[in-house]
Amino acid sequence: MLLLLYFYFINFHAPARSHTQNLHIGGLFQHETEQKAFHLATNLVNSKYKNSTIRLIPDSYLVDNFNAYNTYLTTCELLQKSVIAIFGPSSIHSSLTIQTILDRKEIPHVETYWDRKLLRHDCLLNLHPHSSIMTQAYLEIVDKWNWKSLVVIYDSEESLSKLSIFASSCKQRVTLSRLELDMYDTYRTSLTSIKKTGETNFILECSIEILEAVLRQAQQVGMMTERHSYLITNLDLQTIDLAPFQFSGANITGFRIFNPENEDVMTIADQIYTQEKYKEIPAGWLLKHRTALLIDSVDLLYHAVLDLTLSEQVVIKSQILYCNATNNWDSGHTIVNYMKGQTIRGLTGIVHFDNEGFRRDFDLDILELSLGGLLRIGAWYPSTGLSLHRPPKPLEVVKIVDETNLVNKTFTVITCLTTPYGMLKETTQQLLGNDRFEGFGIDLMDELSSMLGFNYTIIIQEDGYNGNYNATTGEWNGLIGAILSGKADLAIADLTVTAERESVVDFTLQFMNLGISILYKKPKPVPPSLFMFVSPFSYTVWILLVVTYFVVSLCFFVMGRLSPSEWTNPFPCVEEPEYLINQFSIRNSLWFTIGSLMQQGTELAPIGISTRTGAGVWWFFTLIMVSSYTANLAAFLTVETLVTPFSNIKELSEQTEIKYGAKRGGATANFFKNAGNDSVRSKIWHFMATHDEEMTESNDEGVDRTEKQHYAFFMESTTIEYVIERHCSLASIGAPLDDKGYAIAMKKNSSYRNDLSAAILKLQETGKIARLKEKWWKEKRGASNCGSQISESAATPLNLQNVGGVFLVLFVGTILGFLISFIELAMRVYGNTKKSKQVFKKQLIEEMKFFIQFQKNVKSVKQDEEN
């Protein structure tokens, strides 16, 4: 009978569970990641308890945490949708307003952010670890590290309030310093001020959004060395990129509340972080602690609702609520109490609340940045406290440390803004830190940093001097002075290695060899002369050629008269002629010789052995002379002859029209100053010393003077190479005057000198330095303009100035031939008139009348004799 009554009670009085009950929950989030995690967590608990009659239906909105009014309106909209709980917002600016509404309506309010004013509210549940327990963990770490004093660095009033309990409880001397944005939207000014305090131990409390930037800028100002230690309080330390700081040597310690490599964490994170930009990073390392707490809070709510319905045998009925009404929900306090009484294992470990409703029972992993990345070195437990167990270093890490002592170091590198060694980038974007600079020296330092594993921060030498010693004050200025004063660790620029400088600082192996040369205007081509065709031979050769012509002609005349074979029968048909003739008369000898010289030939043909021998030798002579003339003439007509007022330093020192100088106080000026017994260099230095106005403050000023004035500028040959690639009117004159080189400077007896020198030598052997020089000399910043101009104008057509003299000779020779023809005609007429006793003038007129009768080509012998 009792058993039947029990089943009757169960069947008729127990709540009906044959159908699924949908319960709406609301969410107010600032980021899409949290909203996505909220919906994912709801799906997970629904799938996990798929046999249950309870299903949670998520309804969420993205809100602005700084706009409390809009958040209030959104909350009212959720209340009208019969939600049984609201998650968020995670902001002190709007959370208190929402909490007031939900307390009045008795709707459970679940938070996951750190609340500095966390009190025991009836309807509030905060899953974030309680600040008092977090403070205890900080204090134990500081004691363990044996810090005597420290600086608390914070970014906002909220951050300061998180550490207020710590600062008041800390036995060490604590200095508070706030991060403020400077005019460049960076924190470098604040960090530089902190650096000047001399403190090396820091507790850093700032939002995860700026944490990486703060660490990077701390490294840039020299606060990330082996002497510095950081305790980072943000629980999302593992989500940022810490690779740039692995080799800094600084001790960076942090906390986390869950293991990103946990299987459940990785599974959930893979579903949240599905964007392409996250593919290279394991998703578990991207999951933030607030997102993990949110997932645990949804799981906690489901357990509470399920436990309530099963244990109390009640049906939860949601209710539509209005913000401007007085009604409330009668089940809210019950659900909150059930949530505070639950104990579950979530992503963030055991979720449990004490009798005050706070989460004080949780574990923290202790993290430390090492050469192998971010490693877990221990844990902190509320019951037992701090427990450390550093793992052994990986073998490859030990190997790196043994191979070089530059790993883990951070250097301050000083340079001058001298093209192309160090320059500001030409861009419209605002750049910060090392990104502002480019050039040969910057690229070289970047290569050395990559090879040796050190970090560096670039600063600028404002006065632009490389380094000179002042005998009056006994101090060095410029880059050398910065090294000696400790302002910088390394100096790289067009810094010449000299004996004077090497006596106070150390230099690495020279990365570039050079010498002093003269920069002057490019030599101008000589304008072609009218008689340029005579240029292939000197005047001496031309005179000898004329004399040889007459001597050889006379020799042919003599040989022709002496050789019997040259006396021939004038009438071949007559076997026994009355007389013989000789073809090598004076006129014919001259004609034969000139015809051969001009390579045109004549109707004369030598018969005798002697004359043929002489003719062969003469033809060989003319072959060589004509070939030499032709070859040299082509060069003279096509190649421009350049002329410059001087060709070396001696000629420059002997003239007075062209002024000259060098960079004031530089190594080039010192080269002439320390001339010793060299008379030419001493003369150059005397001129420079007595004409100080001819010295320049920079190489750029010297280049500008050289272009615009009659001025020669002494500078290093490598810099001249760079200049003449971009200034087409300038050129290098003469050979280098000395042999020296550029190197990186550092303090005397620096332990890392050999490492840097070995790295430079390796870069030279692999051709990397040569490629860098090609890049900055031949490719960047307007290079190769002059080279292209030269190639375009190398082959030019000859103009009248080049060959005008040949035309003049032809014209004069033709006129001379006409004159000789008239003279010859006049002499012939004069001889005939003397024989025939006729009038010369009359006969000459008759000849001219016949001359103008161009249709007649035959003249009778009789007429010729009469005339």
Secondary structure, 3 states (H helix, E strand, C coil): CHHHHHHHHHHHHCCCCCCCEEEEEEEEECCHHHHHHHHHHHHHHHHHCCCCCEEEEEEEEECCCCCHHHHHHHHHHHHCCCEEEEECCCCCCCHHHHHHHHHHHCCCEEECCCCCCCCCCCCEEECCCCHHHHHHHHHHHHHHCCCCEEEEEECCHHHHHHCHHHHHHCCCEEEEEECCCCCCCCCHHHHHHHHHCCCCEEEEECCHHHHHHHHHHHHHCCCCCCCCEEEECCCCHHHCCCHHHCCCCCEEEEEECCCCCCHHHHHHHHHHCCCHHHCCCCHHHCCCHHHHHHHHHHHHHHHHHHHHHHHCCCCCCCCCCCCCCCCCCCCHHHHHHHHHHCCEEECCEEECCCCCCCCCCCCEEEEEEECCEEEEEEEEECCCEEEECCCCCCHHHHHHHHHCCCCCCEEEEEECCCCCCCEECCCCCCCCHHHHEECHHHHHHHHHHHHHCCEEEEEECCCCCCCCEECCCCEECHHHHHHHHCCCCEECCCCECCHHHHCCEEECCCCEEECEEEEEECCEECCCCCCHHHCCCCHHHHHHHHHHHHHHHHHHHHHHHHCHHHEECCCCCCCCCCCCEECCCHHHHHHHHHHHHCCCCCCCCCCCHHHHHHHHHHHHHHHHHHHHHHHHHHHHHHCCCEECCCCCHHHHHHCCCCEEECECCCHHHHHHHCCCCCHHHHHHHHHHHHCHHHCECCHHHHHHHHHHCCEEEEEEHHHHHHHHCCCCCEEEECCCCCCEEECCEEECCCCCHHHHHHHHHHHHHCCHHHHHHHHHHHHCCCCCHHHHHHHHCCCCCCCHHHHHHHHHHHHHHHHHHHHHHHHHHHHHHHHHHHHHCCCHHHHHHHHHHHHCCCCCCCCCHHHHHHC
